[in-house]
């Protein structure tokens, strides 16, 4: 059986106590650029590009690591099997959560479902009513409270140590359901401490991802922010009502103190978000707190229409420092000399780079390329009038399957495409040529 390798988070270095806490912790990094999600199970080590696929992998492939060393009642909830009592169905479900979910599916079909718990005679034809009943009346009840007529088989404490029984029933259980059981139960125990600064940064990364990676216009991002604020206010009102109801049996002083502390924390959260309330404020936050490098404007002169033209250039040295800090510790980043026997799988297989790689020096291999694109309808009346030229940078040190992803491409220069044709390559690319000459002798 696989064992947990309790190593620290690859991004922040925090050490985890369990697979579940490891998975939940990575949720806080999900919006970071170039972030990867490595599985921490020995003999697995799969790396994922998105948090959703990483989480699905944990749910499907490593469910047993979640349920090891759990209390007997929690394991019974998963490994007991239950049979639907509806005459035309009689389906056997693995685990209590899957059984309850199955009953809800019958309610979607307008069937009448009886509550399966002992000493409860309620029945329902509405899914929401049934779900609310289970939450309110049977939240603390485990599978031992299910009426015997629904139980197919179960485990008890005397045979939980029998690996054959556990492994057999594990194959019958549905892994997603079992992990959700622990996620809901242990989320507050596993989640990291969140300061107002960390909460603000996580929200800022979300908005930056929408605008830069998903290419949402600023007006759309603003609408999303406004709606999130409305939803947040409604959520706060709902939480206050639920909290007031839950502590109603406490003294008035205790109730007042609890509600006051909750209101303060909610107000701190809302106040922190005002730093992102407009497009101007979001840009200011991105420039101050993210890996932002300001472009430099260079003069080209006057064009044929006597208009003053410029080109914008991002310093390559600053870009290389940023990329070095992000990638230099990754496996395989520093290119080594290899005998390829005439097989060329990548530009790193070329004889020139292989000869350079014989040196013990740590060398950065730069790849620069240009692209022109229209920012208006390419077949409309404005075609070619607003065509833009852009130059991008990436590193050949980055593995070939990653180096051309949008997250790895860094913008180096931008100008109008017509200016390149009028002023010429040497003048438009002068900032790049000058900086490359300086870098090559460092």
Backbone torsions as a table, in degrees:
resi	resn	phi	psi	omega
1	UNK	NA	142.8	-179.9
2	UNK	-65.9	148.1	177.4
3	UNK	-115.8	151.7	178.7
4	UNK	-74.8	132.1	171.6
5	UNK	-97.7	102.3	-172.3
6	UNK	-81.4	57.7	177.2
7	UNK	-83.9	169.5	-177.1
8	UNK	-78.4	164.9	175.9
9	UNK	-61.6	133.3	-178.1
10	UNK	-64.0	-22.4	-175.6
11	UNK	-93.5	-49.7	-174.1
12	UNK	-111.0	-11.3	176.9
13	UNK	87.1	-0.2	-179.1
14	UNK	-69.5	138.7	-179.4
15	UNK	-90.2	143.5	-176.4
16	UNK	-109.2	150.3	179.0
17	UNK	-94.9	-23.5	-177.1
18	UNK	-151.3	166.9	178.0
19	UNK	-63.8	-38.4	-179.8
20	UNK	-64.4	-45.1	179.2
21	UNK	-66.5	-33.3	176.6
22	UNK	-62.8	-45.1	-179.4
23	UNK	-65.8	-44.8	-178.3
24	UNK	-67.9	-36.2	179.4
25	UNK	-60.4	-41.9	-177.4
26	UNK	-66.3	-15.3	176.8
27	UNK	-60.9	-32.1	-178.6
28	UNK	-72.0	-14.6	-179.7
29	UNK	-103.5	5.4	-166.9
30	UNK	-63.5	-25.8	-176.3
31	UNK	-97.8	2.7	-179.8
32	UNK	-70.9	146.8	177.3
33	UNK	-71.5	140.9	176.5
34	UNK	63.9	13.9	-179.0
35	UNK	-72.1	142.5	175.8
36	UNK	-123.7	153.3	-175.4
37	UNK	-119.5	95.7	-177.9
38	UNK	-86.2	137.7	173.4
39	UNK	-70.9	138.2	-175.3
40	UNK	-101.0	12.4	178.2
41	UNK	-85.9	130.1	177.0
42	UNK	-58.9	147.2	-178.5
43	UNK	67.1	14.2	175.5
44	UNK	-119.9	-75.3	172.7
45	UNK	57.1	27.8	176.3
46	UNK	-74.9	140.7	179.9
47	UNK	-112.0	133.2	-176.3
48	UNK	-114.9	151.1	-179.4
49	UNK	-87.2	-27.0	-177.5
50	UNK	-124.3	151.9	-179.4
51	UNK	-67.1	-34.1	-177.7
52	UNK	-64.8	-42.8	178.4
53	UNK	-70.7	-35.0	175.5
54	UNK	-61.5	-45.9	-179.6
55	UNK	-66.1	-40.2	179.1
56	UNK	-64.6	-38.3	177.8
57	UNK	-61.6	-46.2	179.3
58	UNK	-60.3	-42.2	-178.5
59	UNK	-64.2	-41.8	-172.9
60	UNK	-85.8	-38.8	-169.8
61	UNK	-97.8	-25.9	-172.2
62	UNK	-126.9	33.5	-178.8
63	UNK	-60.5	-35.7	-176.7
64	UNK	-65.1	-32.1	178.5
65	UNK	-66.3	-25.9	177.9
66	UNK	-72.0	-41.0	-169.3
67	UNK	-91.5	-5.4	178.4
68	UNK	-64.2	146.9	176.2
69	UNK	60.1	29.0	176.7
70	UNK	-96.5	157.9	177.7
71	UNK	-57.9	152.6	-177.3
72	UNK	-55.5	-42.9	-177.4
73	UNK	-63.0	-35.9	-179.6
74	UNK	-69.6	-38.2	178.7
75	UNK	-68.7	-38.7	177.6
76	UNK	-60.8	-38.5	179.5
77	UNK	-57.1	-31.3	-177.3
78	UNK	-91.1	-43.7	-170.0
79	UNK	-92.3	-5.2	171.3
80	UNK	-76.0	151.3	176.0
81	UNK	-113.9	144.0	-176.1
82	UNK	-131.6	144.4	-177.0
83	UNK	-110.8	131.6	176.9
84	UNK	-66.4	137.9	-176.6
85	UNK	-95.1	1.0	178.3
86	UNK	-72.2	129.6	-167.5
87	UNK	-56.6	-41.0	-175.4
88	UNK	-84.9	3.1	-176.3
89	UNK	-115.1	-75.9	-179.7
90	UNK	59.1	27.3	-179.7
91	UNK	-71.3	142.1	176.4
92	UNK	-97.2	127.0	-178.1
93	UNK	-111.2	137.2	179.1
94	UNK	-91.5	108.8	178.9
95	UNK	99.0	146.9	-177.0
96	UNK	-64.9	-42.4	-177.8
97	UNK	-62.1	-38.5	179.1
98	UNK	-71.1	-31.7	177.5
99	UNK	-66.3	-46.1	178.3
100	UNK	-63.0	-41.5	178.1
101	UNK	-62.2	-39.2	178.8
102	UNK	-62.7	-41.5	178.5
103	UNK	-63.1	-35.8	178.2
104	UNK	-65.5	-33.7	177.4
105	UNK	-64.8	-35.1	175.1
106	UNK	-63.9	-36.9	179.8
107	UNK	-67.2	-31.8	175.5
108	UNK	-63.6	-26.5	178.6
109	UNK	-92.6	10.7	177.3
110	UNK	68.4	21.9	172.7
111	UNK	-77.8	155.7	174.8
112	UNK	-88.5	128.9	-177.7
113	UNK	-119.3	131.2	176.4
114	UNK	-91.2	143.1	176.7
115	UNK	-62.6	128.7	-174.9
116	UNK	-83.0	-2.7	-176.6
117	UNK	-82.8	150.2	179.9
118	UNK	-62.6	148.6	175.6
119	UNK	59.5	28.5	177.2
120	UNK	-132.0	121.1	-176.1
121	UNK	-106.9	15.2	-178.2
122	UNK	-72.4	148.7	174.7
123	UNK	-141.8	153.3	-170.8
124	UNK	-143.6	153.9	171.4
125	UNK	-122.0	1.0	-179.3
126	UNK	-117.5	127.9	-175.9
127	UNK	-62.5	-44.7	-177.5
128	UNK	-63.6	-39.6	179.2
129	UNK	-65.2	-42.1	178.9
130	UNK	-63.9	-44.8	179.7
131	UNK	-62.7	-41.9	178.1
132	UNK	-63.4	-40.1	178.6
133	UNK	-62.6	-45.8	-179.9
134	UNK	-61.8	-41.4	-178.9
135	UNK	-67.1	-43.3	-175.4
136	UNK	-79.2	-42.8	-172.3
137	UNK	-93.1	-29.2	-171.3
138	UNK	-128.1	25.3	-177.8
139	UNK	-61.3	-36.6	-177.2
140	UNK	-92.7	3.2	-176.2
141	UNK	-93.7	131.5	177.3
142	UNK	-97.1	-166.9	-174.2
143	UNK	-67.4	-17.4	179.8
144	UNK	-69.4	-13.6	-179.8
145	UNK	-94.7	-0.5	177.2
146	UNK	-75.2	138.4	-178.8
147	UNK	-61.2	140.6	-175.2
148	UNK	-55.8	-29.0	-176.4
149	UNK	-65.4	-19.0	179.2
150	UNK	-92.3	-18.4	-172.2
151	UNK	-83.4	127.1	177.1
152	UNK	-90.6	-53.1	173.4
153	UNK	-155.6	163.0	-178.4
154	UNK	-149.2	168.2	175.5
155	UNK	-110.0	149.8	173.0
156	UNK	-124.3	176.8	-173.2
157	UNK	-65.0	-22.6	-177.9
158	UNK	-74.7	-26.3	-178.3
159	UNK	-116.7	11.9	177.6
160	UNK	-66.5	-24.7	-179.7
161	UNK	-84.4	-1.9	177.7
162	UNK	-81.3	106.0	-174.2
163	UNK	-61.4	-31.2	-178.4
164	UNK	-64.6	-43.2	179.9
165	UNK	-64.8	-45.6	-177.5
166	UNK	-64.6	-45.2	-178.4
167	UNK	-65.3	-38.7	179.6
168	UNK	-64.2	-46.0	-178.2
169	UNK	-72.6	-27.1	177.9
170	UNK	-62.9	-38.2	178.0
171	UNK	-63.9	-27.4	-178.6
172	UNK	-83.9	-20.6	-177.2
173	UNK	-79.7	160.8	178.2
174	UNK	-101.9	117.4	-168.3
175	UNK	-62.5	-38.5	-178.0
176	UNK	-59.4	-44.8	-178.0
177	UNK	-61.9	-40.3	-177.1
178	UNK	-68.5	-38.6	178.8
179	UNK	-69.9	-37.9	176.4
180	UNK	-59.6	-34.7	178.7
181	UNK	-58.1	-46.5	-178.9
182	UNK	-76.5	-33.0	177.0
183	UNK	-58.5	-48.4	-178.8
184	UNK	-65.9	-36.2	-174.4
185	UNK	-79.5	-34.2	-171.0
186	UNK	-115.9	9.4	-175.0
187	UNK	-57.3	-44.9	-176.8
188	UNK	-70.4	-22.8	177.3
189	UNK	-78.9	-27.0	-173.8
190	UNK	-96.7	-22.2	-171.5
191	UNK	-70.0	145.8	-179.0
192	UNK	-73.4	159.5	172.1
193	UNK	-68.4	132.8	-176.2
194	UNK	-119.7	116.3	174.9
195	UNK	-86.2	168.6	179.3
196	UNK	-64.9	-33.1	178.7
197	UNK	-67.4	-42.3	179.6
198	UNK	-67.3	-39.1	177.7
199	UNK	-62.4	-43.4	-179.8
200	UNK	-64.1	-42.9	-178.8
201	UNK	-65.3	-38.6	179.4
202	UNK	-64.5	-40.0	176.6
203	UNK	-66.9	-39.0	179.2
204	UNK	-63.8	-40.0	177.9
205	UNK	-63.7	-35.5	177.8
206	UNK	-63.5	-46.8	-179.2
207	UNK	-68.2	-36.5	177.9
208	UNK	-65.5	-38.7	178.2
209	UNK	-63.7	-41.5	178.0
210	UNK	-60.2	-44.6	-172.3
211	UNK	-79.8	-35.7	-173.8
212	UNK	-95.7	-49.0	-175.2
213	UNK	-85.1	-42.6	-179.8
214	UNK	-89.2	-4.4	175.7
215	UNK	56.1	45.7	171.7
216	UNK	-80.5	134.4	175.3
217	UNK	-65.4	156.8	-176.8
218	UNK	-58.8	-35.0	179.9
219	UNK	-65.7	-36.8	178.4
220	UNK	-68.8	-42.3	177.5
221	UNK	-61.5	-38.4	178.8
222	UNK	-64.2	-40.4	178.9
223	UNK	-64.1	-40.1	178.1
224	UNK	-63.5	-43.4	178.2
225	UNK	-60.0	-46.2	-178.7
226	UNK	-61.1	-42.4	179.6
227	UNK	-68.0	-36.8	177.4
228	UNK	-63.7	-36.3	177.8
229	UNK	-66.0	-40.0	177.5
230	UNK	-64.1	-46.5	178.9
231	UNK	-61.8	-39.0	179.2
232	UNK	-63.2	-41.0	178.6
233	UNK	-65.3	-41.3	177.4
234	UNK	-65.3	-39.2	178.4
235	UNK	-63.8	-39.5	178.3
236	UNK	-63.6	-43.2	178.5
237	UNK	-62.5	-42.8	178.7
238	UNK	-63.9	-41.7	-179.7
239	UNK	-64.6	-39.6	178.2
240	UNK	-63.3	-42.7	178.5
241	UNK	-63.9	-44.3	-179.9
242	UNK	-65.4	-41.5	179.9
243	UNK	-66.8	-40.2	178.2
244	UNK	-61.8	-41.5	178.2
245	UNK	-66.4	-39.3	-176.5
246	UNK	-69.4	-30.7	-177.0
247	UNK	-106.9	16.8	-176.7
248	UNK	-61.8	-24.5	-179.3
249	UNK	-85.2	0.1	177.5
250	UNK	-88.3	169.0	178.8
251	UNK	-67.5	159.1	-176.6
252	UNK	-63.4	-34.8	179.4
253	UNK	-66.1	-43.4	179.5
254	UNK	-63.8	-45.1	179.4
255	UNK	-59.7	-43.1	-178.2
256	UNK	-65.0	-41.1	-179.5
257	UNK	-66.5	-42.2	-180.0
258	UNK	-64.0	-47.3	-179.4
259	UNK	-65.5	-34.1	179.1
260	UNK	-66.6	-44.0	178.7
261	UNK	-64.9	-40.0	178.9
262	UNK	-64.6	-43.2	179.6
263	UNK	-62.8	-38.2	178.9
264	UNK	-64.0	-44.6	-179.3
265	UNK	-64.6	-39.2	177.7
266	UNK	-65.7	-37.7	-179.6
267	UNK	-68.1	-38.0	176.9
268	UNK	-62.6	-41.2	179.7
269	UNK	-63.5	-44.6	-179.5
270	UNK	-66.7	-42.8	-179.8
271	UNK	-61.5	-38.3	-179.7
272	UNK	-64.9	-33.4	-178.3
273	UNK	-72.7	-18.0	178.4
274	UNK	-64.8	-18.6	175.5
275	UNK	-68.6	-11.5	179.7
276	UNK	-119.8	17.9	-169.1
277	UNK	-73.6	-19.4	178.6
278	UNK	-132.6	165.1	179.3
279	UNK	-62.8	-37.5	178.9
280	UNK	-64.7	-42.8	179.8
281	UNK	-68.5	-36.9	178.2
282	UNK	-64.6	-42.8	178.3
283	UNK	-61.9	-42.5	179.7
284	UNK	-62.3	-39.3	179.1
285	UNK	-67.8	-42.7	179.4
286	UNK	-60.2	-45.2	-177.6
287	UNK	-65.1	-34.7	-175.8
288	UNK	-83.3	-35.3	-169.3
289	UNK	-113.5	-10.9	-179.2
290	UNK	-105.3	175.8	178.3
291	UNK	-78.3	76.9	-176.0
292	UNK	-109.4	132.6	176.9
293	UNK	-118.7	120.4	-176.3
294	UNK	-71.6	133.3	176.6
295	UNK	-73.3	155.2	179.2
296	UNK	-113.2	134.2	-179.0
297	UNK	-91.9	128.4	177.6
298	UNK	-115.1	144.3	-177.8
299	UNK	-84.6	133.5	174.0
300	UNK	-102.2	-35.7	-178.1
301	UNK	120.3	-160.3	-178.6
302	UNK	-98.2	138.2	179.4
303	UNK	-87.6	-168.7	-176.5
304	UNK	-65.9	-23.9	179.1
305	UNK	-95.2	14.3	179.0
306	UNK	63.0	29.5	175.4
307	UNK	-99.2	138.7	-178.1
308	UNK	-77.0	124.5	-175.1
309	UNK	-116.1	147.4	179.0
310	UNK	-136.7	166.9	174.7
311	UNK	-130.6	142.7	-179.6
312	UNK	-106.3	132.7	-174.4
313	UNK	-130.6	134.1	175.6
314	UNK	-98.7	124.0	-176.6
315	UNK	-54.4	123.4	-177.5
316	UNK	-67.5	-34.9	-179.9
317	UNK	-60.4	-41.6	178.8
318	UNK	-67.5	-38.8	177.6
319	UNK	-63.2	-41.9	-179.6
320	UNK	-65.5	-37.5	176.6
321	UNK	-62.1	-44.3	179.8
322	UNK	-63.9	-45.9	-178.5
323	UNK	-68.8	-35.2	177.5
324	UNK	-62.7	-44.7	-179.4
325	UNK	-63.7	-31.0	-177.6
326	UNK	-81.3	-36.0	-167.2
327	UNK	-115.3	-14.0	-168.3
328	UNK	-63.2	-24.5	-179.6
329	UNK	-94.6	3.4	179.9
330	UNK	-76.7	144.2	178.9
331	UNK	-59.6	135.6	176.6
332	UNK	79.9	6.4	-177.6
333	UNK	-68.3	-41.7	-179.2
334	UNK	-86.0	118.0	-173.1
335	UNK	-69.4	131.4	177.4
336	UNK	-111.3	151.6	178.2
337	UNK	-70.4	131.8	179.0
338	UNK	-136.9	142.7	174.0
339	UNK	-79.7	116.4	-176.0
340	UNK	-102.2	-5.5	175.9
341	UNK	52.3	41.2	175.2
342	UNK	79.0	6.9	178.6
343	UNK	-98.6	119.7	-177.0
344	UNK	-109.3	105.1	-178.9
345	UNK	-102.1	-13.7	-176.0
346	UNK	-163.4	168.2	179.1
347	UNK	-64.3	-22.5	177.5
348	UNK	-68.9	-14.5	178.1
349	UNK	-79.7	-11.1	-177.8
350	UNK	-64.5	150.8	-176.0
351	UNK	-64.0	-34.0	-178.9
352	UNK	-63.4	-51.0	-179.4
353	UNK	-67.6	-37.2	179.3
354	UNK	-64.9	-35.3	176.6
355	UNK	-67.5	-40.4	178.1
356	UNK	-66.4	-37.3	-176.3
357	UNK	-68.2	-12.4	176.5
358	UNK	-66.3	-22.6	178.4
359	UNK	-70.8	152.9	177.0
360	UNK	-82.5	-4.2	-179.6
361	UNK	-69.4	148.7	174.8
362	UNK	-89.3	115.4	-171.6
363	UNK	-118.5	136.8	173.5
364	UNK	-96.7	127.6	179.8
365	UNK	-104.3	113.5	-175.8
366	UNK	-91.7	140.6	172.8
367	UNK	-121.6	121.0	178.4
368	UNK	-118.7	137.5	173.6
369	UNK	-150.2	155.7	-177.6
370	UNK	-113.1	156.8	179.3
371	UNK	-150.9	141.9	176.4
372	UNK	-113.6	141.8	-177.8
373	UNK	-149.0	151.7	177.5
374	UNK	-87.5	141.7	175.6
375	UNK	-106.8	5.5	173.6
376	UNK	-130.8	-179.9	179.2
377	UNK	-55.8	116.3	-175.4
378	UNK	-68.2	-13.0	177.5
379	UNK	-113.7	10.5	179.8
380	UNK	-92.3	-172.5	-176.6
381	UNK	-70.6	-19.5	-177.2
382	UNK	-93.6	8.7	-176.9
383	UNK	-63.3	143.8	-178.8
384	UNK	72.8	-19.6	-179.2
385	UNK	-70.7	-33.4	-175.6
386	UNK	-121.2	30.3	179.6
387	UNK	-72.9	132.9	-174.3
388	UNK	-111.8	141.3	174.4
389	UNK	-106.9	131.9	178.6
390	UNK	-130.5	145.2	176.0
391	UNK	-118.4	132.8	-175.8
392	UNK	-119.4	155.6	179.5
393	UNK	-126.8	137.9	167.6
394	UNK	-143.3	174.8	-177.5
395	UNK	-113.2	133.6	175.9
396	UNK	-70.3	-17.1	176.9
397	UNK	-64.1	-28.0	178.3
398	UNK	-73.2	134.7	-179.2
399	UNK	-51.1	145.3	-171.7
400	UNK	-59.6	-30.6	-178.4
401	UNK	-77.7	-4.8	179.9
402	UNK	-116.9	-29.0	-165.5
403	UNK	-66.1	-21.9	-178.0
404	UNK	-101.8	8.2	174.0
405	UNK	-67.9	151.9	-175.5
406	UNK	-59.1	-30.3	-179.1
407	UNK	-68.7	-23.1	-176.5
408	UNK	-94.4	-14.9	-178.0
409	UNK	-85.0	125.8	-178.3
410	UNK	-111.2	129.9	179.0
411	UNK	-72.8	127.7	-177.2
412	UNK	-108.7	-38.7	-175.3
413	UNK	-150.4	149.1	178.1
414	UNK	-150.0	136.7	176.4
415	UNK	-159.7	178.2	175.6
416	UNK	-76.1	140.5	-178.2
417	UNK	-62.2	-34.0	179.6
418	UNK	-64.6	-30.2	179.9
419	UNK	-67.8	-33.9	177.4
420	UNK	-63.6	-40.7	-179.2
421	UNK	-70.4	-33.7	-176.3
422	UNK	-82.1	-47.4	-174.4
423	UNK	-89.5	-20.4	178.2
424	UNK	94.2	159.0	-175.6
425	UNK	-63.6	-43.5	-173.9
426	UNK	-64.4	-34.9	-178.5
427	UNK	-81.1	-41.0	-179.2
428	UNK	-68.1	-40.0	-177.8
429	UNK	-91.7	9.3	-178.4
430	UNK	-54.5	-43.7	178.9
431	UNK	-59.8	-38.1	179.6
432	UNK	-69.0	-46.6	-179.0
433	UNK	-60.1	-41.8	-178.2
434	UNK	-64.7	-42.7	-177.8
435	UNK	-72.9	-37.1	177.8
436	UNK	-64.8	-37.7	177.4
437	UNK	-63.9	-38.9	179.5
438	UNK	-69.2	-40.9	-178.4
439	UNK	-68.2	-36.8	-173.4
440	UNK	-66.3	-20.5	-178.9
441	UNK	-102.3	2.5	179.7
442	UNK	-70.3	NA	NA
